[in-house]
Amino acid sequence: MRNGWRRWLIVVLALLLLLPVHQTSAHPLTIVSTKVSLQETSLTVEMLVEAALLARVDGIRLQQNEPLSPETKSKLERMIRQSFKISNEDRPMQVRLVAADWQNHAHVELKLVYSSNQKLGKLSFVDDLFFDVAGKQHQNVLTLSENGTKSTFVFSESVRELTVHAGTALSWWVAAQEFFQLGVEHIWFGFDHLAFLLALLLVRDHWREMLKVVTSFTIAHSITLFLAMMNILAVPSKWVEALIALSILFVALENVWLAQGKPWVKRWVLTFYFGLIHGLGFAGSLADIQLPKNHLLTALFSFNIGIEVGQVVLVALVWPLLTYAWRYKPFVLVARGLTVVIALCGLAWFVERAFAWDIPMFDL
C-alpha cells in the first residue's frame, strides 16, 4: 500500500516538472518595495510595484511588457504626489516621476526624485499609497540608504507615518518590530498556508501527536526560509507555489486515509517535507525586498518569529475548539465537509498556478 502511494507521488511530481507552470502569488498580500537614497538636498526613490496591484487602480491601463503610456505615467505621478508624501524640516518636498518601466513580466519600477531647497534634516514620510485598493493586505517595505548604511521600515494600514533624521539610521529594534509584524500578517493572510494548517488540525489525534506535527512544520519551514534568504538554496517560485497547492490537496486527501485507519507515512514526517516547501514560499514573499545587510539576520529572524507566533495563536484558538467539537458525532460530517472544501481549494490553486487558468474566487 505504502509503495503504491509513493509511486503515485513520484508520478505526480514528475508530471509537475513537465507542466507549463506560470508564476502566481502564493499570498493575497501585496508588497511594494521602495528604496530611498539620500543626497544632500534630494531623495531618489525607486518603487517596485506588482503590476496586478497597479491594475486595480482606476485609470491605470497596463499592457504586459509594453511601454507605459504618457497618460498612465501622468496618472501615476499625480497619485504618488497625493499619496506618498515626504517632507524635509516640515516642508513638503517636490516630487517628479522620471521613469516608469517594466522590471519583469510581473512588476513595474517607478523612479522618482523628491527635491528640497535646503539640506536634508528631519524627514517625514506619509504613505497612503494603494491602501484604498488593498487595505490590510498591503505593505510597503521602505529601505533608506545613506553613505552605505541601510535601514528598513514597513508601512502598513495601521502604520503609515515615519520620521527620521538624515545621518541617523533606524535602530535594529525598529527593523525587528516591523518584520515581526510582517511575519504575523503573512501567516494570517496567507490563505494557502492557513488551509494547510487547518487540514493538519482536522484529524482526531492526541495532542502529543499534533505537537509533533506543528513542531516539524516549524523546523522545516525555518530551515528553507533561512537557506533561501541567504542565497544558499534557490528554487524557482513557480514550482514552489504549485507544490504548496499540491501539499494542501495531498494533506486533505490523507485525512481521508487516516479516517480509514490507513496512514501511509507518519504524519509529522510528511509535514516536515511539506514544511520545507512552505518555507520556500515564505522566502518568496520576501524575494523582492532587498533586506538591509546590517539588519539582515535581525529582519530574517523577526520575520520567522512573527510567522511562528501567528501560527501558534491560530493553533491555540482552533485546536481546543476542534477537540471539543469531536465529542459530538455530527462533527464527523462537518470535518469531512471541511476536508473536501480544503481539497478543492488545493486542487483549484494547483490548476491556477500550473496552467495559469483563472478560476473565480481562487486567484490567491
C-alpha positions as a LaTeX table, in Angstrom:
\begin{tabular}{lrrr}
\hline
Residue & $x$ (\AA) & $y$ (\AA) & $z$ (\AA) \\
\hline
Met1 & 0.00 & 0.00 & 0.00 \\
Arg2 & 2.74 & 2.41 & 1.00 \\
Asn3 & 4.82 & 1.65 & $-2.09$ \\
Gly4 & 1.78 & 2.22 & $-4.26$ \\
Trp5 & 1.17 & 5.70 & $-2.91$ \\
Arg6 & 4.85 & 6.51 & $-3.16$ \\
Arg7 & 4.82 & 5.55 & $-6.82$ \\
Trp8 & 1.80 & 7.78 & $-7.41$ \\
Leu9 & 3.51 & 10.67 & $-5.61$ \\
Ile10 & 6.60 & 10.27 & $-7.80$ \\
Val11 & 4.41 & 10.25 & $-10.92$ \\
Val12 & 2.58 & 13.44 & $-9.83$ \\
Leu13 & 5.85 & 15.25 & $-9.11$ \\
Ala14 & 7.31 & 14.12 & $-12.43$ \\
Leu15 & 4.25 & 15.43 & $-14.27$ \\
Leu16 & 4.56 & 18.71 & $-12.38$ \\
Leu17 & 8.00 & 19.25 & $-13.89$ \\
Leu18 & 6.50 & 18.92 & $-17.37$ \\
Leu19 & 3.69 & 21.41 & $-16.81$ \\
Pro20 & 3.82 & 24.94 & $-18.26$ \\
Val21 & 3.83 & 26.46 & $-14.79$ \\
His22 & 3.34 & 30.21 & $-14.58$ \\
Gln23 & 4.17 & 32.45 & $-11.67$ \\
Thr24 & 1.28 & 33.19 & $-9.35$ \\
Ser25 & 1.43 & 34.80 & $-5.95$ \\
Ala26 & 1.24 & 32.40 & $-3.03$ \\
His27 & $-0.25$ & 35.11 & $-0.86$ \\
Pro28 & $-3.02$ & 37.66 & $-1.29$ \\
Leu29 & $-0.71$ & 40.14 & 0.44 \\
Thr30 & 0.69 & 42.87 & $-1.78$ \\
Ile31 & 4.16 & 44.19 & $-1.07$ \\
Val32 & 5.72 & 47.29 & $-2.58$ \\
Ser33 & 9.49 & 47.54 & $-2.24$ \\
Thr34 & 10.67 & 51.15 & $-2.00$ \\
Lys35 & 14.36 & 52.09 & $-1.99$ \\
Val36 & 15.19 & 55.65 & $-0.93$ \\
Ser37 & 18.67 & 57.07 & $-1.44$ \\
Leu38 & 19.54 & 60.28 & 0.40 \\
Gln39 & 21.56 & 63.04 & $-1.25$ \\
Glu40 & 22.36 & 66.48 & 0.12 \\
Thr41 & 19.09 & 68.21 & $-0.83$ \\
Ser42 & 17.13 & 65.47 & $-2.59$ \\
Leu43 & 15.92 & 61.90 & $-2.44$ \\
Thr44 & 15.96 & 59.29 & $-5.20$ \\
Val45 & 13.11 & 56.84 & $-4.83$ \\
Glu46 & 12.83 & 53.50 & $-6.65$ \\
Met47 & 9.47 & 51.83 & $-6.11$ \\
Leu48 & 8.89 & 48.26 & $-7.29$ \\
Val49 & 5.15 & 47.61 & $-7.63$ \\
Glu50 & 3.27 & 44.48 & $-8.62$ \\
Ala51 & 1.55 & 45.01 & $-11.96$ \\
Ala52 & $-1.55$ & 43.27 & $-10.60$ \\
Leu53 & $-1.74$ & 45.89 & $-7.85$ \\
Leu54 & $-1.40$ & 48.79 & $-10.29$ \\
Ala55 & $-4.11$ & 47.29 & $-12.47$ \\
Arg56 & $-6.57$ & 47.59 & $-9.56$ \\
Val57 & $-6.23$ & 51.38 & $-9.57$ \\
Asp58 & $-8.87$ & 53.27 & $-11.56$ \\
Gly59 & $-7.41$ & 54.90 & $-14.65$ \\
Ile60 & $-4.30$ & 52.70 & $-14.85$ \\
Arg61 & $-4.04$ & 50.70 & $-18.07$ \\
Leu62 & $-1.17$ & 48.26 & $-18.47$ \\
Gln63 & $-0.15$ & 46.04 & $-21.37$ \\
Gln64 & 2.43 & 43.50 & $-20.30$ \\
Asn65 & 5.94 & 44.47 & $-21.41$ \\
Glu66 & 4.56 & 47.37 & $-23.45$ \\
Pro67 & 5.84 & 50.87 & $-22.61$ \\
Leu68 & 3.56 & 52.77 & $-20.24$ \\
Ser69 & 1.52 & 55.45 & $-21.99$ \\
Pro70 & 2.02 & 59.16 & $-21.18$ \\
Glu71 & $-1.49$ & 59.21 & $-19.70$ \\
Thr72 & $-0.68$ & 56.31 & $-17.36$ \\
Lys73 & 2.59 & 57.94 & $-16.27$ \\
Ser74 & 0.79 & 61.20 & $-15.61$ \\
Lys75 & $-1.83$ & 59.37 & $-13.56$ \\
Leu76 & 0.90 & 57.62 & $-11.56$ \\
Glu77 & 2.71 & 60.88 & $-10.84$ \\
Arg78 & $-0.47$ & 62.57 & $-9.60$ \\
Met79 & $-1.34$ & 59.55 & $-7.47$ \\
Ile80 & 2.12 & 59.43 & $-5.87$ \\
Arg81 & 2.14 & 63.18 & $-5.26$ \\
Gln82 & $-1.15$ & 62.86 & $-3.38$ \\
Ser83 & $-0.50$ & 59.60 & $-1.53$ \\
Phe84 & 3.25 & 59.21 & $-0.91$ \\
Lys85 & 4.39 & 62.45 & 0.68 \\
Ile86 & 7.82 & 63.34 & 2.02 \\
Ser87 & 8.63 & 66.49 & 3.96 \\
Asn88 & 12.01 & 67.94 & 4.86 \\
Glu89 & 12.05 & 70.00 & 8.06 \\
Asp90 & 8.22 & 70.06 & 7.91 \\
Arg91 & 8.23 & 71.49 & 4.38 \\
Pro92 & 6.74 & 69.35 & 1.57 \\
Met93 & 9.29 & 68.13 & $-0.95$ \\
Gln94 & 8.54 & 68.40 & $-4.66$ \\
Val95 & 8.21 & 65.07 & $-6.46$ \\
Arg96 & 8.86 & 64.24 & $-10.10$ \\
Leu97 & 8.39 & 60.90 & $-11.86$ \\
Val98 & 11.48 & 60.37 & $-14.02$ \\
Ala99 & 10.83 & 56.81 & $-15.24$ \\
Ala100 & 8.21 & 54.07 & $-15.18$ \\
Asp101 & 9.23 & 50.80 & $-16.80$ \\
Trp102 & 8.53 & 47.09 & $-16.64$ \\
Gln103 & 11.09 & 45.40 & $-14.38$ \\
Asn104 & 9.87 & 41.93 & $-15.34$ \\
His105 & 6.60 & 40.43 & $-16.51$ \\
Ala106 & 5.02 & 40.93 & $-13.06$ \\
His107 & 6.43 & 44.24 & $-11.73$ \\
Val108 & 6.71 & 47.87 & $-12.73$ \\
Glu109 & 9.51 & 50.03 & $-11.36$ \\
Leu110 & 8.81 & 53.69 & $-10.70$ \\
Lys111 & 11.76 & 56.06 & $-10.34$ \\
Leu112 & 11.11 & 59.38 & $-8.62$ \\
Val113 & 13.06 & 62.35 & $-7.37$ \\
Tyr114 & 11.97 & 64.33 & $-4.29$ \\
Ser115 & 13.73 & 67.69 & $-4.05$ \\
Ser116 & 14.08 & 70.35 & $-1.36$ \\
Asn117 & 15.55 & 73.85 & $-1.33$ \\
Gln118 & 17.55 & 73.12 & 1.80 \\
Lys119 & 19.86 & 70.46 & 3.19 \\
Leu120 & 18.12 & 67.29 & 4.31 \\
Gly121 & 17.36 & 67.16 & 8.03 \\
Lys122 & 14.20 & 65.82 & 9.62 \\
Leu123 & 12.41 & 63.70 & 7.03 \\
Ser124 & 8.73 & 62.85 & 7.45 \\
Phe125 & 7.09 & 60.14 & 5.32 \\
Val126 & 3.34 & 59.68 & 4.92 \\
Asp127 & 2.28 & 56.63 & 2.91 \\
Asp128 & $-1.36$ & 56.32 & 1.82 \\
Leu129 & $-0.48$ & 54.68 & $-1.48$ \\
Phe130 & $-2.54$ & 51.62 & $-2.54$ \\
Phe131 & $-4.21$ & 51.14 & 0.85 \\
Asp132 & $-7.51$ & 52.26 & $-0.67$ \\
Val133 & $-7.47$ & 49.27 & $-3.05$ \\
Ala134 & $-5.62$ & 46.66 & $-0.94$ \\
Gly135 & $-6.35$ & 47.63 & 2.68 \\
Lys136 & $-4.91$ & 45.36 & 5.37 \\
Gln137 & $-3.39$ & 43.08 & 2.76 \\
His138 & $-0.85$ & 45.70 & 1.68 \\
Gln139 & 2.61 & 46.67 & 2.96 \\
Asn140 & 5.29 & 48.99 & 1.67 \\
Val141 & 8.80 & 47.96 & 2.71 \\
Leu142 & 10.93 & 51.09 & 2.75 \\
Thr143 & 14.72 & 50.83 & 2.63 \\
Leu144 & 16.66 & 54.01 & 3.41 \\
Ser145 & 20.20 & 54.20 & 2.09 \\
Glu146 & 22.73 & 56.84 & 3.09 \\
Asn147 & 26.52 & 56.65 & 2.84 \\
Gly148 & 26.44 & 52.86 & 2.57 \\
Thr149 & 24.19 & 52.41 & 5.61 \\
Lys150 & 20.75 & 50.89 & 5.10 \\
Ser151 & 17.69 & 50.90 & 7.34 \\
Thr152 & 14.30 & 49.27 & 6.80 \\
Phe153 & 10.78 & 50.24 & 7.80 \\
Val154 & 7.45 & 48.65 & 6.92 \\
Phe155 & 4.36 & 50.75 & 6.21 \\
Ser156 & 1.05 & 49.00 & 6.83 \\
Glu157 & $-2.58$ & 50.04 & 7.03 \\
Ser158 & $-2.17$ & 50.81 & 10.73 \\
Val159 & 1.31 & 52.40 & 10.46 \\
Arg160 & 1.55 & 54.97 & 7.68 \\
Glu161 & 3.93 & 57.60 & 9.05 \\
Leu162 & 7.66 & 57.63 & 9.66 \\
Thr163 & 10.02 & 60.37 & 10.86 \\
Val164 & 13.79 & 60.01 & 10.56 \\
His165 & 16.77 & 62.34 & 10.60 \\
Ala166 & 19.34 & 62.41 & 7.82 \\
Gly167 & 22.59 & 60.90 & 9.04 \\
Thr168 & 20.83 & 58.71 & 11.62 \\
Ala169 & 19.99 & 55.09 & 10.78 \\
Leu170 & 16.95 & 53.35 & 12.18 \\
Ser171 & 17.77 & 51.02 & 15.07 \\
Trp172 & 17.77 & 47.23 & 14.81 \\
Trp173 & 14.80 & 47.21 & 17.18 \\
Val174 & 12.68 & 49.09 & 14.63 \\
Ala175 & 13.57 & 46.52 & 11.96 \\
Ala176 & 12.77 & 43.69 & 14.37 \\
Gln177 & 9.33 & 45.09 & 15.18 \\
Glu178 & 8.42 & 45.76 & 11.56 \\
Phe179 & 9.45 & 42.35 & 10.24 \\
Phe180 & 7.81 & 40.59 & 13.18 \\
Gln181 & 4.51 & 42.21 & 12.19 \\
Leu182 & 5.15 & 41.33 & 8.55 \\
Gly183 & 5.61 & 37.67 & 9.50 \\
Val184 & 2.40 & 37.56 & 11.55 \\
Glu185 & 0.40 & 39.11 & 8.71 \\
His186 & 1.89 & 36.70 & 6.18 \\
Ile187 & 0.61 & 33.68 & 8.07 \\
Trp188 & $-2.77$ & 35.26 & 8.86 \\
Phe189 & $-3.43$ & 36.47 & 5.31 \\
Gly190 & $-1.66$ & 33.64 & 3.50 \\
Phe191 & $-4.82$ & 31.68 & 2.78 \\
Asp192 & $-2.99$ & 28.72 & 1.26 \\
His193 & $-0.83$ & 28.32 & 4.39 \\
Leu194 & $-3.96$ & 28.66 & 6.54 \\
Ala195 & $-5.68$ & 25.94 & 4.53 \\
Phe196 & $-2.67$ & 23.67 & 5.02 \\
Leu197 & $-2.65$ & 24.24 & 8.79 \\
Leu198 & $-6.39$ & 23.65 & 9.06 \\
Ala199 & $-6.06$ & 20.41 & 7.11 \\
Leu200 & $-3.40$ & 19.28 & 9.60 \\
Leu201 & $-5.68$ & 20.10 & 12.53 \\
Leu202 & $-8.74$ & 18.36 & 11.07 \\
Val203 & $-7.61$ & 14.97 & 12.35 \\
Arg204 & $-8.79$ & 13.47 & 15.61 \\
Asp205 & $-5.46$ & 12.84 & 17.27 \\
His206 & $-3.69$ & 13.09 & 20.62 \\
Trp207 & $-2.23$ & 16.46 & 21.49 \\
Arg208 & 1.28 & 14.95 & 21.62 \\
Glu209 & 0.99 & 13.84 & 18.01 \\
Met210 & $-0.33$ & 17.24 & 16.99 \\
Leu211 & 2.60 & 18.88 & 18.79 \\
Lys212 & 4.99 & 16.73 & 16.74 \\
Val213 & 3.24 & 17.79 & 13.54 \\
Val214 & 3.30 & 21.52 & 14.30 \\
Thr215 & 6.91 & 21.36 & 15.53 \\
Ser216 & 8.11 & 19.51 & 12.43 \\
Phe217 & 6.38 & 22.06 & 10.20 \\
Thr218 & 8.01 & 24.91 & 12.14 \\
Ile219 & 11.51 & 23.42 & 11.97 \\
Ala220 & 11.20 & 22.56 & 8.28 \\
His221 & 9.99 & 25.92 & 7.00 \\
Ser222 & 12.53 & 27.73 & 9.21 \\
Ile223 & 15.34 & 25.76 & 7.53 \\
Thr224 & 14.37 & 26.55 & 3.95 \\
Leu225 & 13.41 & 30.15 & 4.74 \\
Phe226 & 16.91 & 30.77 & 6.10 \\
Leu227 & 18.68 & 28.89 & 3.29 \\
Ala228 & 16.71 & 30.70 & 0.59 \\
Met229 & 17.15 & 34.18 & 2.07 \\
Met230 & 20.91 & 33.59 & 2.49 \\
Asn231 & 21.07 & 32.61 & $-1.22$ \\
Ile232 & 22.26 & 29.11 & $-0.30$ \\
Leu233 & 19.19 & 27.44 & $-1.80$ \\
Ala234 & 17.41 & 28.71 & $-4.91$ \\
Val235 & 14.22 & 27.15 & $-6.30$ \\
Pro236 & 12.00 & 28.86 & $-8.92$ \\
Ser237 & 8.96 & 30.30 & $-7.18$ \\
Lys238 & 6.67 & 28.96 & $-9.92$ \\
Trp239 & 7.45 & 25.38 & $-8.83$ \\
Val240 & 7.25 & 26.24 & $-5.13$ \\
Glu241 & 3.81 & 27.81 & $-5.35$ \\
Ala242 & 2.37 & 24.94 & $-7.39$ \\
Leu243 & 3.81 & 22.44 & $-4.90$ \\
Ile244 & 2.32 & 24.37 & $-1.97$ \\
Ala245 & $-1.10$ & 23.97 & $-3.55$ \\
Leu246 & $-0.39$ & 20.29 & $-4.15$ \\
Ser247 & 0.61 & 19.84 & $-0.49$ \\
Ile248 & $-2.79$ & 21.21 & 0.59 \\
Leu249 & $-4.59$ & 18.76 & $-1.67$ \\
Phe250 & $-2.42$ & 15.85 & $-0.52$ \\
Val251 & $-2.86$ & 16.51 & 3.23 \\
Ala252 & $-6.62$ & 16.87 & 2.79 \\
Leu253 & $-6.75$ & 13.53 & 0.97 \\
Glu254 & $-4.56$ & 11.96 & 3.63 \\
Asn255 & $-7.15$ & 12.97 & 6.21 \\
Val256 & $-9.49$ & 10.55 & 4.46 \\
Trp257 & $-6.89$ & 7.77 & 4.65 \\
Leu258 & $-6.33$ & 8.47 & 8.35 \\
Ala259 & $-10.08$ & 8.34 & 8.98 \\
Gln260 & $-9.98$ & 4.86 & 7.46 \\
Gly261 & $-7.03$ & 3.90 & 9.66 \\
Lys262 & $-4.61$ & 3.66 & 6.74 \\
Pro263 & $-1.80$ & 6.19 & 7.27 \\
Trp264 & 0.85 & 5.63 & 4.59 \\
Val265 & 3.56 & 7.54 & 6.43 \\
Lys266 & 3.96 & 9.15 & 9.85 \\
Arg267 & 2.09 & 12.45 & 9.89 \\
Trp268 & 4.94 & 14.51 & 11.31 \\
Val269 & 7.37 & 13.15 & 8.69 \\
Leu270 & 5.04 & 14.11 & 5.85 \\
Thr271 & 4.51 & 17.54 & 7.40 \\
Phe272 & 8.26 & 18.07 & 7.65 \\
Tyr273 & 8.76 & 17.53 & 3.92 \\
Phe274 & 5.86 & 19.81 & 3.03 \\
Gly275 & 7.15 & 22.36 & 5.55 \\
Leu276 & 10.36 & 22.60 & 3.54 \\
Ile277 & 8.27 & 23.66 & 0.55 \\
His278 & 6.22 & 26.18 & 2.53 \\
Gly279 & 9.44 & 27.72 & 3.86 \\
Leu280 & 10.48 & 28.43 & 0.29 \\
Gly281 & 7.07 & 30.05 & $-0.18$ \\
Phe282 & 7.69 & 32.34 & 2.80 \\
Ala283 & 11.09 & 33.23 & 1.34 \\
Gly284 & 9.43 & 34.02 & $-1.98$ \\
Ser285 & 7.29 & 36.60 & $-0.19$ \\
Leu286 & 10.49 & 38.48 & 0.66 \\
Ala287 & 12.15 & 37.94 & $-2.71$ \\
Asp288 & 11.50 & 41.48 & $-3.97$ \\
Ile289 & 12.67 & 43.08 & $-0.73$ \\
Gln290 & 16.37 & 43.82 & $-0.51$ \\
Leu291 & 16.88 & 43.32 & 3.20 \\
Pro292 & 19.49 & 45.65 & 4.70 \\
Lys293 & 22.76 & 43.82 & 5.25 \\
Asn294 & 23.34 & 45.48 & 8.62 \\
His295 & 19.97 & 44.16 & 9.85 \\
Leu296 & 19.69 & 41.05 & 7.67 \\
Leu297 & 19.69 & 38.44 & 10.43 \\
Thr298 & 17.52 & 40.63 & 12.66 \\
Ala299 & 14.91 & 41.08 & 9.92 \\
Leu300 & 15.00 & 37.41 & 8.90 \\
Phe301 & 14.81 & 36.13 & 12.48 \\
Ser302 & 11.99 & 38.54 & 13.37 \\
Phe303 & 10.02 & 37.64 & 10.25 \\
Asn304 & 10.28 & 33.94 & 11.12 \\
Ile305 & 9.34 & 34.55 & 14.75 \\
Gly306 & 6.30 & 36.50 & 13.51 \\
Ile307 & 5.26 & 33.51 & 11.41 \\
Glu308 & 5.66 & 31.19 & 14.39 \\
Val309 & 3.69 & 33.44 & 16.73 \\
Gly310 & 0.90 & 33.82 & 14.18 \\
Gln311 & 0.85 & 30.07 & 13.71 \\
Val312 & 0.81 & 29.34 & 17.46 \\
Val313 & $-2.05$ & 31.79 & 18.01 \\
Leu314 & $-4.11$ & 30.12 & 15.28 \\
Val315 & $-3.44$ & 26.61 & 16.60 \\
Ala316 & $-4.18$ & 27.71 & 20.18 \\
Leu317 & $-7.54$ & 29.08 & 19.05 \\
Val318 & $-8.60$ & 26.32 & 16.67 \\
Trp319 & $-7.29$ & 23.14 & 18.32 \\
Pro320 & $-9.33$ & 23.45 & 21.56 \\
Leu321 & $-12.46$ & 24.17 & 19.55 \\
Leu322 & $-11.90$ & 21.13 & 17.36 \\
Thr323 & $-11.13$ & 18.95 & 20.39 \\
Tyr324 & $-14.43$ & 19.99 & 21.94 \\
Ala325 & $-16.34$ & 19.55 & 18.67 \\
Trp326 & $-15.06$ & 15.98 & 18.19 \\
Arg327 & $-17.15$ & 14.96 & 21.21 \\
Tyr328 & $-20.26$ & 15.23 & 19.06 \\
Lys329 & $-20.88$ & 12.68 & 16.31 \\
Pro330 & $-22.37$ & 15.18 & 13.81 \\
Phe331 & $-19.00$ & 16.95 & 13.70 \\
Val332 & $-17.61$ & 13.97 & 11.81 \\
Leu333 & $-19.68$ & 15.07 & 8.82 \\
Val334 & $-18.63$ & 18.69 & 9.33 \\
Ala335 & $-14.97$ & 17.68 & 9.39 \\
Arg336 & $-15.41$ & 15.66 & 6.21 \\
Gly337 & $-17.10$ & 18.60 & 4.55 \\
Leu338 & $-14.28$ & 20.95 & 5.54 \\
Thr339 & $-11.74$ & 18.42 & 4.27 \\
Val340 & $-13.48$ & 18.30 & 0.91 \\
Val341 & $-13.54$ & 22.11 & 0.70 \\
Ile342 & $-9.81$ & 22.30 & 1.52 \\
Ala343 & $-9.03$ & 19.60 & $-1.04$ \\
Leu344 & $-10.97$ & 21.51 & $-3.70$ \\
Cys345 & $-9.14$ & 24.72 & $-2.79$ \\
Gly346 & $-5.80$ & 22.95 & $-3.09$ \\
Leu347 & $-6.79$ & 21.49 & $-6.44$ \\
Ala348 & $-8.04$ & 24.85 & $-7.73$ \\
Trp349 & $-4.89$ & 26.68 & $-6.62$ \\
Phe350 & $-2.74$ & 23.98 & $-8.21$ \\
Val351 & $-4.59$ & 24.22 & $-11.52$ \\
Glu352 & $-4.34$ & 28.03 & $-11.46$ \\
Arg353 & $-0.63$ & 28.02 & $-10.74$ \\
Ala354 & 0.21 & 25.09 & $-13.01$ \\
Phe355 & $-1.84$ & 26.05 & $-16.05$ \\
Ala356 & $-2.43$ & 29.81 & $-15.50$ \\
Trp357 & $-6.20$ & 29.23 & $-15.55$ \\
Asp358 & $-8.17$ & 31.99 & $-13.90$ \\
Ile359 & $-10.66$ & 30.34 & $-11.55$ \\
Pro360 & $-13.04$ & 32.87 & $-9.91$ \\
Met361 & $-12.58$ & 33.28 & $-6.14$ \\
Phe362 & $-9.35$ & 31.25 & $-6.18$ \\
Asp363 & $-6.84$ & 33.78 & $-7.50$ \\
Leu364 & $-4.64$ & 33.70 & $-4.36$ \\
\hline
\end{tabular}
